[in-house]
Every structure is written in C-alpha cells, then in structure tokens.
C-alpha cells in the first residue's frame, strides 16, 4: 500500500491511530509519502530525536520530499542510501527523505520525486545573523505587525530551490525512462497550476521546470502540497494538505 499526504510542518498528529486507522493493517513494506514541508528534521540535534524515534515506531515506512520549510543544513548531514532504485537520506531506518530528481519503483509503479519550493513569507527580508545590524533589524521586524521575514540558516535555507545539478539529475533519470512514470510527487506545482491558485501564485525556476515535466512526461497522477488545501485540481493533479489518500 502507498499513501500520500500533504505538509506536516513537524506536526504528525494525523498519523496517530485514531486519525489514521488504516495503519492497523500496514507493515514496513507499506509507505506513506509526505509531499513536502516535513519539518521533522528541524533543529538538527537531539531535540529532533523524540519525534523521529516516534515516527520510526509507526507500523509503516514514512517517506517525504522536501519543501521550503526544512532545515537543509541538518538534512544534508544524513547518509545517502539507495532505496527502490533512487537516492534517499536515511533519517531513521524507515524514515526517508526522497531526494530530488529520483525515480523510485514502488509496488510495480514508478514514482518521480522533485521536492522544494520558493518561500513566499519573506516580503520583509531574509536576515543574516552574522551581520552587525542583525539585532536592530530583528527588533524592528518583531515590532512590526504581521511581519514576514526569515533568518538565514535558522528559519530559511537557500537550498529550498534545486541546484543546477539536481535539475540535471532529474532530466537524466527521466530520460532513462523516456519521461514515462506512473506518479509524480512534488511540493509545489507546475507554473500553469501555481498561477491559477490563490496562494503563492507566482512562477519561478522550479515551477517552470515542473511545467516542462507536465508537458513532456507521461504519468497517471501528480500529487503535491505547499498550497494548504485539499482538492482535485483536475483528473490528474491532486493538491493535498491534511488528507491522507491511498494511491496504490
């Protein structure tokens, strides 16, 4: 069985048995995939352990693509491993980060993964903590009603968007299967879908790449998060937030 859900932001209450009773019949061979903004690797130290150990004790394997609210410095310290034909960061034996541009073979189906998204809650800037005016700027923003800012390497990371190498890796892997997959799992959506929404509706390099994938690839379903809603955009593209849906 393969399930997919949307952003968790470090809150995994939805996986408690009373909210996800289906897990009673699941094993570690079954997978639940989070479509970005996992948030379970946030501090990058022992403060994450209680949550990650609880996730490891779940009866299924938990996997996730990355979003724009992840601690990338911490994620990148985990070992890279092979899993079902693609590369993962193995956070725990059964808690896995599905890295960008990979194709995984699960239950006889191909899953293409491309995490990441551009943050849109940074209108007031990204603060650099090692600059001389950091404390002054932070104080000013803390006094501003509804200020929208982030702090580099504390609440924002440039790695939220893919690197040139990750785009190249994605194209190589798609070329190897003639751009034919069964499922696509991303955090943000292709440009045509992103621009039609009411949240975060602007294009960037990643949404444009995903637009290329949408136009070139053959696939059955595309599931994504980021926009904090649960709805079928159309017959092939599914936006998820709190819902957990079975795909296989």
N, C-alpha and C positions, 0 to 999 in steps of 0.2 A: 504493500500500500504506500502511496505517495500522497501527502497532503501539502498544501501551500497556504501560508497566511501572510498578513501584512506587517507593518512596522511594530516592533515591540518596545523600543526605546528603554530597554533594561527592565521592563515590567512583564513578567512571564506568568502572570496570574491565569491567563487563558489556557495554560497547559495543566492547571490543576484538574483532578479527575472530575469534579462536579461541573466544570465548564467544557471539558473535552473527554466525555465518557468513552469515545471510540478507542482510546488508548488501551482499554482493558483487553482488547484482542490483538494488540500490536506487540512486535518484538523489535530487537535492534536491527533486523533486516528491513523494517519499515522506516520511512523517512518523512519528517516534517521540515519543509523549507520555509524560512522567513525571507520575505522579499525586501530586505534591506533595513537599515536603522535597527540592527540587532541590539546594540548597546550593552551587551553582557560583558564585553571587554572594555571597560571604561577607565578604570584607574591604572591599570597596568601593573598592579601589585596584589598583595594578599587580600585586599579589600574586595577583589572580584571572586575570591575562591568560594565563598559560601554559595553564591548564585550559580557559578559554573559547576560546582560539585552537585548541586540540586538538579541542574539540567542533565548532568551525566547519569543521574539515577532514574531519569524518566525511562519508560519501557521501550521507547523508540530512539532512533538516531535523529538528532537535531542538526540541521544544516542551514546556512544563511549566506546570501550575497550581502555585500557591504552597501551601506547607504552613505549619506552625507553627514550623519551624526554617529561617527565611530572614532575611537582612539586608534588612529592608524599607526602611531609610534608603537603602541602596545601590540596591535595585531601582527605587525611585521616581525616581532620577536619570536613568534611561534614557529615551530618547524614546518617546512613544506613537505607534503607527502602525496603519494599517488592514491587516488580513490576512484574506482569505477571509471577509469580512463581519463580522468582530469586531475588537476593540481588543487590541493586544499591546504589551508593552515589547520593543523590538528590542535584545536584548543584543549580538548579532552578526547579520550578515545572515541567517543560518539557525539562530540560537539565540534562541528566542522565549518570553517569558512570556505565557501566555494569561490575560488579566485576568479578574476576577470578573464573573459575570453575563452573559457573552458567548455568542453562538451563532455558530459557525463552520461554513461549508459546505465539507466535505472529501469528495472522491470521491462527490459526489452525496448525501451524508448530512449531517444536522445534528448538531453536537456542542455541547452546553451545558456550560459550564465554571464552576465555583464553588470556587475554592481557599480555603485557610485551615483552621484548626483551633485548638482550645484546648489549650495546653500543660498536661501533667499531671505534669511532672517539676519542679514548683515548690513542693512542700509546705513547704520551708524558707524560702520567700520570694523576692521579687524585689528585689535590691539596687540602690540608686540611687548611682552612682559619685560624684556631686557633693555627697553629704551628709557631715557631719563624722564620723559613726561608720562610714563605709564600710569603712575598712581594718580596724577592730576586728571588725566583723561578718563580713567576708570571712575573716579569720584564724580566727575561731571556727568558721565553717562548713567551712573547709578541714581543720580538725582533727576534724570530726565524721565518723564512719564512714558512708559511703553518703549523704552529704548531697545533697539535691536542691534546687538553687537556680539562679537565673539572674540575670544582670546587665543592667539596662535599657540598650538601645541597643548592647550588646556581644554578648549571647547570648540576648536576649529583646526582642521588639518588640510593642507593643500592637496594631499593625496585623495581627497574626496572625488576628484575627477581623474580619469585614467591617464596614464602616461602614454607617450608615443609607442613604447614597447608593448604596452597592454593592448592598444588598438591593433598593432601588428600581429600580436599573438592571436587575437580574436579572428582576424582575417585569415591567418594561416590555418587555424583549426576549422573555420567554416569552409575554406577552400578544400580541405581534406575530405569533407563530406558533401561537396558540391552544394553547399549552403542549404542542405536539407536536414532539418531536425524535427522533432515532434513538439517539444515545449521550449519556450524562451522565458527565462526568469530574470528580471531586472529590477532595479529600484525605481528609476524614473522611466518615462515613456518616450516613444518616438516623437519628434517635433510636431507632427500633424495632430497627435493626441494631446500633447502637452499644451499647445496653443489653444486648443478648444476648451480646456478646463478653466475653472475659476480660481484655482490656486497655482502659484508658481508658473504662470503661463508665459514663459519666455523661452526662446531657443538658446542652445549653447552647443559646444562641440560634441558633447556626449549625446544629446537628444538628436543632433543631426546624424551622428553615426548610427544611432538606433533607427532613424528614419531610413537610412540606407539598408539596414538589415531587414526592416519591414518590407521594403520594395524588392529586395533581391532574394530573400530566403523563402523557402517552402517550410511551413510549420502548421501545426493544428491549433495551438493556443499560446497566447502570450500573457503572462501574469506579472503584475508589477505593484508596487506600493507607492510611497512618497507623498501622495496627494490626500491622504487621510479621508478615505471614503470607501464604501463597498458597493461596487456596481459593475455590471457588464457594459463596457463602452460600446461593444458590438459583439457579433457572434464569435470573434476570435480573441478579443482583448479584454482582460478582466483586471479591474482595479480592486485591490484588497487592502483592508485595514485590520479590523478585529476578527473578521470571519476566518475560519479555517475550512478550506474546501478540499475535498478529495479529487485528485486528478487521475489517479490510477488505482 
